[in-house]
């Protein structure tokens, strides 16, 4: 049995719920045991480190301290979310490299009765564990419904392969781990030079025009290469390209319908799981037509409703368009 401590992160229970559902569907076929860190907290995502360094690293390191107390037969923490993985790995690395920072963080942790000795845990992303610990051979053996005929581009996103503190990835600009895993599932993997290009992150809220430019670049290139689907490892990437693709189309006057799923969802399908078991059908850009190429039927009842405007929380996507050289919001 491959046993690890799991740091799920906030998105796995909300915007990336399909990621968690599909992850749960593949653990048994791969004899993978993930023990959730008790009382974990938000990692602070991307902004907090730019606001207040010590509280930000203390927030992240609290999860490491809790994991350290929970270690039994494993000292490896697995994070499925790229932002969570990067934050946890960064905190562990800089607490070792900068003793003064480490001391201040531990002073903050002490207020809650915690301490973390930097370097005692091994922080890894889920796909790293699947490719290098579970192994591609084991993944191939678990495949009962090969994805032959499904043309996909692998999209790793910009946060995962760099900075590579522990030298885990095959290449910083064009890593092959996701390509190799998708091929093990039988999918037709298309070379995608933009695999580590940025999706825009939170620019959808700060500067939508910039975000739409970045999303358009990714989707149009995937479409030109004949892809039927984009496959990612990152909740932020999935949300941006899925939720804002319609807004991007209005902005540029295009008509792309490029579904983007998590790699674990395709693993679940290849392992014989039903679409609903792996969270397929809740994406905004439907994957029905793409999955029809491999004989997978997504029930109509699983089609997502249009996003509902909320009174509280993050702003919902808006339609944008270009008009006489100016970019204007369509209200």
Legacy VTK file of the C-alpha trace (Angstrom):
# vtk DataFile Version 3.0
C-alpha trace
ASCII
DATASET POLYDATA
POINTS 331 float
0.000 0.000 0.000
1.155 3.518 -0.882
0.355 5.622 2.194
0.503 9.414 2.349
-0.782 12.390 4.311
-3.253 14.429 2.267
-3.513 18.204 2.280
-6.707 18.739 0.230
-6.855 22.533 0.268
-9.956 24.716 0.113
-10.850 24.334 -3.566
-11.267 20.557 -3.398
-14.518 21.013 -1.512
-15.834 23.832 -3.699
-14.772 24.886 -7.195
-12.645 21.744 -7.669
-15.068 19.285 -6.080
-14.872 17.144 -9.226
-11.121 16.812 -8.619
-11.753 15.384 -5.141
-14.515 13.079 -6.324
-12.358 11.673 -9.100
-9.363 11.335 -6.781
-11.493 9.293 -4.382
-12.524 7.057 -7.282
-8.974 6.014 -8.181
-7.410 5.333 -4.770
-8.723 1.787 -4.457
-7.690 0.547 -7.936
-4.173 1.900 -7.277
-3.965 0.727 -3.644
-3.392 4.319 -2.611
-4.101 5.387 0.968
-4.490 9.107 1.653
-4.920 10.183 5.276
-6.246 13.731 5.526
-4.307 16.092 7.788
-6.494 16.848 10.775
-7.607 20.441 11.358
-5.789 21.749 8.283
-6.308 25.383 7.272
-6.198 27.421 4.064
-2.701 27.847 2.606
-3.351 31.507 1.808
-3.415 30.905 -1.947
-1.269 33.331 -3.953
-1.888 36.810 -2.567
-1.115 36.585 1.126
2.634 36.064 0.663
2.757 39.441 -1.050
0.981 41.188 1.822
2.605 40.039 5.065
5.437 37.510 4.950
5.631 36.101 8.493
1.873 35.601 9.028
1.623 34.116 5.538
4.375 31.549 6.097
3.015 30.842 9.581
-0.398 30.117 8.080
1.161 27.662 5.636
3.570 26.117 8.151
0.747 25.379 10.580
-0.357 22.657 8.152
3.148 21.229 8.068
3.315 21.255 11.859
-0.007 19.411 12.073
1.153 16.887 9.476
4.399 16.344 11.395
2.397 15.438 14.508
0.324 12.998 12.459
3.173 11.107 10.813
3.124 7.370 11.335
4.483 5.165 8.588
4.812 8.081 6.184
6.393 11.528 6.179
5.124 12.493 2.737
2.467 15.180 2.342
0.526 15.068 -0.927
-1.200 18.164 -2.302
-3.438 17.797 -5.389
-3.723 21.589 -5.848
-0.779 23.270 -7.552
-1.022 26.455 -5.477
-1.218 24.465 -2.239
1.706 22.286 -3.302
3.809 25.323 -4.159
3.028 27.091 -0.885
3.754 24.058 1.283
6.986 23.279 -0.570
8.029 26.936 -0.491
7.442 27.258 3.263
9.425 24.119 4.000
12.280 25.225 1.738
12.583 28.826 2.971
12.306 27.861 6.625
15.465 25.793 6.025
17.265 28.306 3.817
16.466 31.329 5.980
16.908 30.424 9.665
15.669 33.823 10.832
12.435 33.331 8.923
12.134 29.800 10.310
12.600 31.047 13.865
9.967 33.755 13.485
7.487 31.300 11.979
8.053 28.844 14.798
7.587 31.655 17.306
4.165 32.264 15.769
3.362 28.546 15.731
4.316 28.275 19.410
1.358 30.496 20.279
-0.815 27.586 19.188
1.320 24.935 20.807
2.911 23.881 17.517
6.392 23.661 16.026
7.752 22.588 12.676
11.286 21.418 12.034
11.871 22.340 8.415
12.875 19.453 6.183
11.247 16.695 8.203
8.407 16.264 5.691
8.452 15.482 2.004
5.995 17.740 0.138
4.839 16.370 -3.219
2.143 16.951 -5.800
-0.362 14.199 -6.544
0.798 13.594 -10.106
4.397 13.253 -8.916
3.328 10.467 -6.540
1.201 8.730 -9.166
3.901 8.719 -11.847
6.963 7.971 -9.733
5.646 5.995 -6.729
2.552 4.182 -7.957
4.143 3.961 -11.393
2.893 4.022 -14.971
2.893 0.215 -15.183
0.459 -0.040 -12.275
-1.708 2.645 -13.851
-1.775 0.772 -17.168
-2.799 -2.431 -15.376
-5.740 -0.624 -13.760
-7.078 0.553 -17.143
-10.193 -1.331 -18.224
-11.554 1.228 -20.689
-8.638 2.743 -22.671
-9.123 6.320 -23.851
-8.070 5.483 -27.407
-9.321 8.081 -29.859
-9.539 10.912 -27.350
-7.256 13.719 -28.513
-6.005 15.716 -25.538
-3.448 18.387 -24.742
-1.744 18.153 -21.321
-1.835 21.460 -19.451
0.383 21.531 -16.359
0.048 25.244 -15.620
2.783 27.610 -14.498
2.937 26.955 -10.735
3.737 23.255 -10.607
7.118 22.702 -12.311
8.847 25.862 -11.122
10.475 26.748 -8.860
11.451 23.093 -8.468
12.951 23.062 -4.972
13.510 19.296 -4.817
14.291 18.721 -8.530
11.243 16.519 -9.020
10.193 17.343 -12.568
11.562 16.093 -15.858
11.773 19.616 -17.271
10.792 23.069 -16.003
9.385 24.361 -19.292
7.971 21.209 -20.861
7.615 18.467 -18.217
6.417 15.113 -19.536
4.777 13.621 -16.431
1.214 14.491 -17.441
1.864 13.436 -21.050
3.172 10.060 -19.900
0.257 9.447 -17.546
-2.338 10.285 -20.191
-0.629 7.958 -22.660
-0.750 5.215 -20.029
-4.535 5.674 -20.054
-4.565 5.169 -23.830
-5.352 8.785 -24.789
-3.963 10.367 -27.949
-1.656 13.012 -26.477
-0.912 16.039 -28.646
2.322 17.957 -28.147
1.448 21.244 -26.449
4.253 23.813 -26.152
2.079 26.002 -23.890
1.780 23.333 -21.209
3.416 25.545 -18.557
2.043 28.903 -19.743
-0.025 30.951 -17.302
-3.837 30.794 -17.337
-4.064 34.284 -15.819
-4.623 33.253 -12.221
-6.658 35.866 -10.387
-6.276 38.354 -13.243
-9.887 37.477 -14.111
-10.779 39.634 -11.100
-7.985 42.215 -11.330
-7.496 42.750 -15.062
-9.992 40.724 -17.135
-8.578 41.904 -20.451
-5.190 40.403 -19.632
-6.815 37.198 -18.383
-8.846 36.802 -21.571
-5.711 37.284 -23.686
-3.986 34.459 -21.800
-6.989 32.110 -21.888
-7.489 32.799 -25.601
-3.850 31.947 -26.303
-4.145 28.600 -24.528
-7.499 27.555 -25.968
-6.872 28.690 -29.539
-3.543 26.848 -29.675
-5.122 23.659 -28.323
-7.898 23.972 -30.902
-5.473 24.564 -33.779
-3.609 21.390 -32.813
-6.785 19.337 -33.093
-7.392 18.764 -29.399
-10.835 17.669 -28.271
-10.040 18.446 -24.650
-7.537 20.107 -22.346
-6.445 18.154 -19.270
-5.013 19.828 -16.192
-3.655 19.177 -12.694
-4.555 22.589 -11.245
-7.894 23.818 -9.816
-7.126 27.443 -10.696
-6.340 26.570 -14.315
-9.455 24.430 -14.643
-11.693 27.115 -13.182
-10.281 29.944 -15.310
-10.444 28.153 -18.651
-13.819 26.571 -17.922
-15.672 29.405 -16.194
-14.255 32.280 -18.270
-14.114 30.677 -21.716
-17.531 32.072 -22.616
-16.479 35.559 -21.524
-13.272 35.183 -23.527
-15.319 34.218 -26.604
-17.490 37.332 -26.262
-14.389 39.461 -25.805
-12.677 38.176 -28.960
-15.736 37.312 -31.040
-14.705 33.651 -31.123
-16.684 30.470 -30.598
-14.438 28.000 -28.811
-15.935 25.130 -26.825
-12.848 23.495 -25.349
-13.629 21.367 -22.282
-11.004 21.167 -19.575
-11.050 18.269 -17.124
-8.803 17.118 -14.302
-6.430 14.272 -15.106
-7.964 12.230 -12.274
-11.338 12.397 -14.024
-9.844 10.727 -17.092
-8.118 8.178 -14.870
-11.467 7.322 -13.326
-13.067 6.856 -16.745
-10.178 4.665 -17.884
-10.587 2.596 -14.709
-14.216 1.917 -15.604
-15.949 4.533 -13.439
-19.149 6.239 -14.566
-18.991 9.942 -15.533
-21.041 10.984 -12.505
-18.668 9.154 -10.159
-15.765 11.320 -11.281
-17.588 14.643 -11.343
-18.065 14.869 -15.096
-21.092 16.908 -16.126
-20.643 19.838 -13.745
-18.123 21.636 -15.965
-19.456 24.732 -17.734
-17.931 23.856 -21.113
-19.476 20.448 -21.660
-17.198 17.474 -22.282
-20.050 15.415 -23.787
-18.990 15.720 -27.431
-15.333 15.042 -26.661
-16.074 11.973 -24.537
-18.456 10.614 -27.179
-15.334 9.827 -29.226
-14.476 7.089 -26.710
-18.024 5.863 -26.204
-18.627 7.659 -22.895
-22.113 9.088 -22.593
-22.599 12.050 -20.285
-26.272 12.123 -19.237
-28.147 15.298 -20.125
-29.307 15.588 -16.529
-25.704 16.245 -15.509
-25.483 19.419 -17.576
-24.573 22.368 -15.323
-26.916 25.275 -14.904
-25.746 28.734 -15.924
-23.761 30.498 -13.196
-26.071 32.276 -10.776
-25.124 35.746 -9.631
-24.306 35.746 -5.942
-24.797 38.611 -3.523
-21.628 37.715 -1.645
-18.267 36.160 -2.502
-16.129 36.547 -5.597
-17.634 38.319 -8.608
-19.170 35.995 -11.180
-17.926 36.031 -14.801
-19.220 38.825 -17.029
-19.544 38.958 -20.814
-16.924 41.079 -22.545
-16.529 42.250 -26.114
-14.282 44.378 -28.289
-15.886 47.439 -29.849
-14.099 49.915 -32.123
-10.737 49.054 -30.652
-11.944 49.451 -27.066
-12.658 46.649 -24.633
-15.940 47.188 -22.864
-17.996 45.178 -20.383
-21.388 43.982 -21.568
-23.785 44.543 -18.694
LINES 1 332
331 0 1 2 3 4 5 6 7 8 9 10 11 12 13 14 15 16 17 18 19 20 21 22 23 24 25 26 27 28 29 30 31 32 33 34 35 36 37 38 39 40 41 42 43 44 45 46 47 48 49 50 51 52 53 54 55 56 57 58 59 60 61 62 63 64 65 66 67 68 69 70 71 72 73 74 75 76 77 78 79 80 81 82 83 84 85 86 87 88 89 90 91 92 93 94 95 96 97 98 99 100 101 102 103 104 105 106 107 108 109 110 111 112 113 114 115 116 117 118 119 120 121 122 123 124 125 126 127 128 129 130 131 132 133 134 135 136 137 138 139 140 141 142 143 144 145 146 147 148 149 150 151 152 153 154 155 156 157 158 159 160 161 162 163 164 165 166 167 168 169 170 171 172 173 174 175 176 177 178 179 180 181 182 183 184 185 186 187 188 189 190 191 192 193 194 195 196 197 198 199 200 201 202 203 204 205 206 207 208 209 210 211 212 213 214 215 216 217 218 219 220 221 222 223 224 225 226 227 228 229 230 231 232 233 234 235 236 237 238 239 240 241 242 243 244 245 246 247 248 249 250 251 252 253 254 255 256 257 258 259 260 261 262 263 264 265 266 267 268 269 270 271 272 273 274 275 276 277 278 279 280 281 282 283 284 285 286 287 288 289 290 291 292 293 294 295 296 297 298 299 300 301 302 303 304 305 306 307 308 309 310 311 312 313 314 315 316 317 318 319 320 321 322 323 324 325 326 327 328 329 330
